[in-house]
Amino acid sequence: MGAKMGKCCGTAEYYNHEEQEKETHLRFLKAVGAAKQGEWTFRMKAKRYVPSETLARGTKLIYFVRHGQGFHNLAAAESKFRCDCREEKSGNCPYLDPALTDPRLTPLGVKQANKLARISKDLRLQPEIVYVSPLCRAIQTGLIGFKHLVEEKSSVTFVAVTGAREQSGLHMCDKRRDLSDIKSEFPQVKFDRIKDEKDTLFTSERESDEDLLERAYTFMVDLKKRPEDVIVVCSHSTWLLAVFQCVLDIDSRDFKQWFRTGEMRATVVQWEQPEDESI
């Protein structure tokens, strides 16, 4: 962990910080997750989707996607410093750089999104709605990864939602640009659910794990109320870790792991209430 990984041409060095970040996030999320689960009304059972199976009544098929590589991911990989904002708080965290505010996809990130596009088209995925975080890298990944829906001029709506945003605060890469700017850049996306021009979720302090879990849980409960049965959610690493480790009840250990950039997981989710005798 934290070891250098030299680039073959020798012009740059990369550092494997993501594994350390994953373990740190997981430790903190699990510490508060058990308490939050005791407060929640719904239990959400989830499993890997098998294409040959028919969706049972009361379940939904959700394609969870992590955005492709963003310039903040690249900056972190090239930095000798890891994010220590949860612990030491040295001030050397690469995500604190204002130049990384709401970063776009790198060329590799675009390539990852295009790979997703080929997969989604080859599998003939026809979601009924696509939810994207309002951060640029997630919007780009959603629009590129499911561009066959745009090109075919289907009736599928792309909707930006705060509920699927990355853990906010402190890290400049998780600060949203002004609403008017992103609406102008991405006219294919509906931003009706975001009312504030400025990013009111972002503060100088990192959003607490409790608040992140509650936001993720509320978003997942809202999906239960939606009429759509096949849904795409394009989000971020820590948000997805919170959902798969704490919000969803998943038996498969490997299915709960950290999402790689550009990764998609087809997941069947069923909502149950604890007082239901059938559980």
Buried (B, 14 or more C-beta within 10 A) or exposed (E): EEEEEEEEEEEEEBBEBBEBBBEBBBEBBEEBBEEBBEEBEEBBBBBEBEEEEEEEEEBBBBBBBBBBBBBBBBBBBEBEBBBBBBEEEEEBBBBBBEEBBBBBBBEBBBBBBBBBBEEBBEEEBEBBBBBBBBBBBBBBBBBBBBBBBBEEEEEBBBBBBBBBBBBBBBBBBBBBBEBEEBBEBBEBBBBEEBEEEEBEBBEEEBBEBBBBBBBBBEBBBEBEEEEBEBBBBBBBBBBBBBBBBBBBBBEEEEBBBBBEBBBBBBBBBBBBEEEEEEE
